[in-house]
Amino acid sequence: MLRTSALLSCALVLAGLVVGLLIRQDANAQDTTPRVELTCRHFEVEPSRDGGVINTGDGTTEIGQWARGKEGEGWRVSSADFEMGVKSNGFPIAYTQVCLSRTR
């Protein structure tokens, strides 16, 4: 009887350890889920007939300097949007929004 009780106690302890390890592994798996970060910036640009070409790789432009300056930190171009409007004085105005993302 004593031997059976000892075996049963050992089995319960082992079962508890296994359940504890499974729960811990599940919690660790959630912590390692990659997180995507996003940063965006607006730039006023010259209205043009070429459809607002945005060259984020051109280091001579304000947009290119900003985007290329972030590459070393793991940021990559995610999206770009171009909008045109009219100022209150009737002159055209254009803006572009460039978004960068990185996974952590």
N, C-alpha and C positions, 0 to 999 in steps of 0.2 A: 504494500500500500504506500509506503514511504517513497519507494522508487517511482511509482506512478505519479505521485504528487510532485515530485521533483522534476520529472519529465514534463508534466503538464505546466508547471511554473516556467520552465525553460522555454517551452513552446510559446507561452503567452508573452514572455519577454522578447523573444525573437520576432514574434508577430508585431509587437509594438515598435520594435526597432525598424522593421521593414516598412511599416506604415509611416513612421516618422521620416525615414529617408525619402519615401515617395512624395510626401507633402513638401519636404524641403527642396527636392529637385524641381517640383512644379513651381514653387515660389521663385527659385533661381531662374527658371526658364522665362518667367514674366519680366524679371529685371533685365534680361539681356535683349529684350525686344528693341530693335533699332528705332530711334526717334528722328524724324525729319524736321529740320529747322528751315524757316523761310525768312528771307529779308528782301524788302523791295525799296526802290528809290525812284522818285520822279525827277525828270530832267526836262527843262524847257529847251526845245530844239527849233531850228529854223524850218518853217514850212517850205516844202519843196515839191516838185512834180515827180520825183522818183519814188514816191510812196513812203517816204520816211525810212530809208534804209538805216538800220541800226547795226553797227559793227562793233560788237563788244570786245573783239580782239584787237582793235586799233588803239594802241596806247597813247596816241596823240590827241584823242578826244576825251572829254570829261567822263563819258559813259565807259569807254574802254579802260581808262585809268582806274575807275572805281571797281569795275568787274575784275580786271586783271590783278588789282591789288588784293582782292579777296581769295584768289585762286590758291595761294599758299596756305590758307586756313581751311582748305577743303571745299570751298564754295564753287558751285557750277551754275551756269545760266539755266534757269528753269523756264522762264517765259519773258516775253516782251510785248508791250502793247503801245500803239501809237494813236493819239487822238488829236484832232484839229478842231479849232473853234475860232470865234471872232471876238476881238477885244471890243470894249465899249466905244472905241474910236473908229471901229470898222475895219481895222487891220487884222489879218489872220494871225493866229497863235497856235503853236503845236507843242504837245507834250508827249513824252514817252515814259512808260513805266517799265523798269527792268527788275525782274525778281530772280534771286539766286537761292539755291537750296543746298543743303548738305545733310548727310546722314550721320548720326552719332550713335 
